[in-house]
Amino acid sequence: MVLGGSRYFVPSVRVGFWGYSPLIIALALRVASAPTANLSYFLLAAYALKGRPHAIRALAMSWLFTMLNPGIAPVATAGPVGRYAILFAAAFSAIMHSHIFSRRPRLRPFTLATIMLGGFIIGHSILFSSMVDVSVLKAVSWTLAMAASISLWCGLTPWEREHISSEIFFGLVFVLIISLPFIGTGVGYLRNGTGFQGALNHPQSFGPTMGLLGAWAASLMIGAGRQPPWWLIGVVGSSVACILMSEARTAGLSMIFGVGLAILFGPGLAGKTIGEMLPGLKSPRIWGLLVALSVVGTIAAPTISNTAQHYLTKSGRAQVDGLFQAYDRSRGRLIDQMLANINDHPLTGIGFGIASELETMVISRDPILNLPVGASIEKGVVPLAIIEELGLFGGLLAFTWLWCLIRRGAQGGTVPLAICTTIVILNMGEATFFSPGGLGLLPIILLGWAYSSGRAQTRGRLRG
């Protein structure tokens, strides 16, 4: 599949089985036993050193290994340390395979801007954070992950970029497929008994993952081809079904609004015509599907209404009357806490990656060096969280950086832009944007791809 063009294909045999064998072995080790699960991370770290494509694959596999359902894979006790090993190996690979050590060292402007933003956050953490070691380590992790992702993707050849992105797409399809057999089992609902988590460790991980896959597949249908294949339509439908079963409300909204915003604003952001951005709208198959869905929607309106209410209320556990009330019930308290902190610390913020209520933070530390390897927080709304943690000036820097990334992604077409907008909307309910140690690593990888896609399109127009 050429994600930025109009063709679809299964990943090329040019890589071959032996090219993927280290990843297959690592996956087998991850699911075999707890001791081998620990070893799998360090095998991926070694694999990441082989080159740019290898480093991107290693990061993607690291995300999968961390997110796996404990009902189908043992808990990796050394997982937190292993994740850092892969991250540092990928960053080192990005440095070693770049032009930094050549006679004419060159660092791409946006990679440099990302490093500078990360440097600001690190300096801010040292000066203003109430838990300096936690803030600094989180800032270093995010900076390494984001800068490495951008550098690695931008350093690929066009063929490599298209094939690695298609590998990740089909990897997410693989997660979807292997999750389906767990629908009728307790393993698929292990976390809370009602929300479907499939092959991943939480419904709030599985839902957003399917939201990203669904947005990717839907935008491919309308933005990358005039006659989308039926299997791609099936991926969209299956993703929607999995989102509904997961009860992850943010995931469903992010998919709908992410693709919708890309359609509405993509041509203006990219400076292209609607026909150039949305060639799939000329497909009779897509229009026929829309007509069929409209007819079915009209006939089955009561059933659809009941399903939507069931989804909004999380199987009746949340007594809400509508979308806005559901959002207020879910995130209102968190928003109030953040607004109070912004009012108290408008310029300095409270510190990067610090909980709105400091006493609620639970920090996991590495037993040898006593370094914080885990400090999860719950905030939900990333734009407010950025201002709360970094202050108004820091927030302005972060938003400017993000706008530049989205604008460049739009230049790559509807598909990269839809990925960007879906990730942004996901972070209006699930704050994972700055979390490379968990669910946030997948969006970081995809944002690097989106930026590189726009950069490649821009360079192609300039050369032409």
Long-range contacts (C-beta under 8 A, 24 or more apart in sequence): 1-166, 1-169, 1-170, 1-220, 2-162, 2-166, 2-224, 3-162, 3-165, 3-166, 3-169, 3-220, 3-224, 3-415, 3-453, 4-162, 4-224, 4-412, 4-413, 4-415, 4-416, 4-453, 4-456, 4-457, 5-162, 5-224, 5-225, 6-224, 6-225, 6-226, 6-279, 7-225, 8-225, 8-228, 8-229, 8-232, 9-166, 10-170, 11-163, 11-166, 11-167, 11-170, 12-163, 15-163, 22-47, 23-47, 23-57, 23-61, 26-61, 26-65, 27-61, 27-64, 30-65, 30-68, 30-73, 30-76, 31-68, 31-72, 31-73, 31-74, 33-74, 34-74, 34-75, 34-76, 34-77, 37-65, 37-73, 37-74, 37-75, 37-76, 37-79, 38-76, 38-77, 38-78, 38-79, 38-82, 40-65, 40-76, 40-82, 41-65, 41-76, 41-78, 41-79, 41-81, 41-82, 41-83, 41-85, 41-86, 42-82, 42-85, 44-82, 44-86, 44-89, 45-82, 45-85, 45-86, 45-88, 45-89, 46-89, 48-86, 48-89, 48-90, 48-93, 49-89, 49-92, 49-93, 49-96, 50-93, 51-93, 51-97, 52-93, 52-94, 52-97, 52-152, 52-155, 52-156, 52-160, 53-156, 53-160, 53-163, 53-164, 54-93, 55-89, 55-90, 55-93, 55-94, 55-148, 55-152, 56-90, 56-149, 56-152, 56-153, 56-164, 56-168, 56-445, 56-448, 57-164, 57-167, 58-86, 58-89, 58-90, 59-86, 59-87, 59-90, 59-145, 59-148, 59-149, 59-441, 59-445, 60-168, 60-171, 60-442, 60-445, 62-86, 62-87, 62-441, 63-439, 63-441, 63-442, 63-445, 64-171, 64-175, 66-437, 66-438, 66-441, 67-200, 67-201, 67-205, 67-209, 67-438, 67-439, 68-199, 68-200, 68-201, 69-182, 69-187, 69-190, 69-197, 69-198, 69-199, 69-200, 69-201, 70-190, 70-201, 71-186, 71-187, 71-190, 72-182, 72-187, 72-199, 80-364, 80-366, 80-373, 80-374, 80-437, 81-366, 81-373, 83-437, 84-141, 84-373, 84-437, 87-141, 87-144, 87-145, 87-148, 87-436, 88-144, 90-144, 90-145, 90-148, 90-152, 91-144, 91-145, 91-147, 91-148, 93-148, 93-152, 94-147, 94-148, 94-151, 94-152, 94-155, 97-155, 98-151, 98-155, 108-150, 108-151, 108-154, 110-150, 110-404, 110-405, 110-408, 110-451, 110-455, 111-147, 111-150, 111-151, 111-154, 113-401, 113-404, 114-143, 114-146, 114-147, 114-150, 114-401, 115-143, 115-147, 117-143, 117-397, 117-398, 117-401, 118-142, 118-143, 118-144, 118-146, 118-147, 119-143, 120-394, 120-397, 121-352, 121-390, 121-394, 124-349, 124-351, 124-352, 124-390, 124-391, 124-394, 125-351, 125-352, 127-348, 128-348, 128-349, 128-350, 128-351, 128-391, 129-350, 129-351, 129-352, 129-354, 130-350, 130-351, 130-354, 130-358, 131-351, 131-354, 131-358, 131-361, 131-363, 131-375, 132-351, 133-371, 133-372, 134-353, 134-354, 134-361, 134-363, 134-372, 134-375, 135-351, 135-352, 135-353, 135-354, 137-371, 137-372, 138-352, 138-353, 138-375, 138-434, 139-352, 139-353, 141-436, 141-437, 142-434, 142-435, 142-436, 142-444, 144-436, 145-436, 145-441, 145-444, 146-436, 146-444, 146-447, 146-448, 148-448, 149-444, 149-445, 149-447, 149-448, 149-449, 150-447, 150-448, 150-451, 150-452, 152-448, 153-448, 153-449, 153-451, 153-452, 154-448, 154-451, 154-452, 154-455, 156-452, 158-456, 161-449, 161-452, 161-453, 161-456, 164-449, 165-449, 165-453, 168-445, 168-446, 168-449, 169-213, 169-216, 169-217, 172-209, 172-212, 172-213, 172-216, 173-213, 173-235, 175-199, 175-200, 175-209, 175-213, 176-210, 176-213, 176-235, 176-238, 176-239, 176-242, 179-206, 179-242, 180-238, 183-245, 194-247, 194-314, 194-315, 194-317, 195-245, 195-246, 195-247, 195-248, 195-314, 195-315, 196-242, 196-245, 196-246, 196-247, 197-246, 198-242, 198-246, 203-246, 203-247, 203-248, 204-246, 204-248, 204-430, 205-439, 206-242, 206-246, 206-248, 207-242, 207-243, 207-246, 207-247, 207-248, 207-250, 207-251, 207-252, 208-248, 208-250, 208-251, 208-254, 208-426, 208-430, 208-432, 208-439, 209-439, 209-442, 210-239, 210-242, 210-243, 210-246, 210-251, 211-239, 211-243, 211-248, 211-250, 211-251, 211-252, 211-254, 211-255, 211-258, 211-422, 211-426, 212-255, 212-419, 212-422, 212-423, 212-426, 212-442, 212-443, 212-446, 213-239, 214-239, 214-240, 214-243, 214-255, 215-254, 215-255, 215-258, 215-259, 215-418, 215-419, 215-422, 216-415, 216-418, 216-419, 218-255, 218-259, 218-418, 219-259, 219-262, 219-414, 219-415, 219-417, 219-418, 219-419, 220-415, 221-280, 221-283, 221-286, 222-259, 222-263, 222-278, 222-279, 222-280, 222-281, 222-286, 222-414, 223-262, 223-266, 223-277, 223-278, 223-279, 223-280, 223-413, 223-414, 223-415, 223-418, 224-279, 224-280, 224-413, 224-414, 224-415, 225-279, 225-280, 225-283, 226-279, 226-280, 226-282, 226-283, 227-283, 227-285, 228-280, 228-283, 228-285, 228-286, 233-285, 233-289, 244-307, 244-311, 247-311, 247-314, 247-315, 249-311, 249-312, 249-314, 249-326, 249-330, 249-429, 250-425, 250-426, 250-428, 250-429, 250-430, 251-426, 252-311, 253-323, 253-425, 253-429, 254-422, 254-423, 254-425, 254-426, 254-428, 254-429, 255-422, 257-421, 257-425, 258-418, 258-419, 258-421, 258-422, 258-423, 258-424, 258-425, 258-426, 259-418, 259-421, 259-422, 261-421, 261-425, 262-410, 262-414, 262-417, 262-418, 262-420, 262-421, 263-414, 265-410, 265-417, 266-410, 266-413, 266-414, 266-417, 269-406, 269-407, 269-410, 269-411, 269-417, 270-410, 270-411, 270-413, 270-417, 271-411, 277-413, 277-414, 278-414, 327-429, 330-380, 330-429, 331-380, 331-381, 331-429, 334-378, 334-379, 334-380, 334-381, 335-380, 335-381, 335-384, 338-379, 338-381, 338-384, 338-385, 338-387, 338-388, 339-384, 341-388, 342-384, 342-387, 342-388, 345-388, 345-391, 346-391, 346-392, 347-391, 347-392, 347-393, 348-391, 349-387, 349-388, 349-389, 349-390, 349-391, 349-394, 350-388, 350-389, 351-389, 352-389, 352-390, 352-434, 353-377, 353-389, 353-434, 354-389, 355-379, 356-388, 373-437, 374-437, 376-438, 377-431, 378-431, 379-431, 380-428, 380-429, 380-430, 380-431, 381-427, 381-428, 381-429, 381-431, 382-427, 382-428, 382-431, 382-433, 382-434, 383-427, 383-428, 385-431, 405-447, 405-450, 405-451, 407-454, 408-450, 408-451, 408-454, 408-455, 408-458, 409-447, 409-450, 409-451, 409-453, 409-454, 410-454, 411-454, 411-455, 411-457, 411-458, 412-450, 412-452, 412-453, 412-454, 412-455, 412-456, 412-457, 413-453, 413-457, 415-453, 416-449, 416-450, 416-451, 416-453, 416-454, 417-450, 419-446, 419-447, 419-449, 419-450, 420-447, 420-450, 423-447
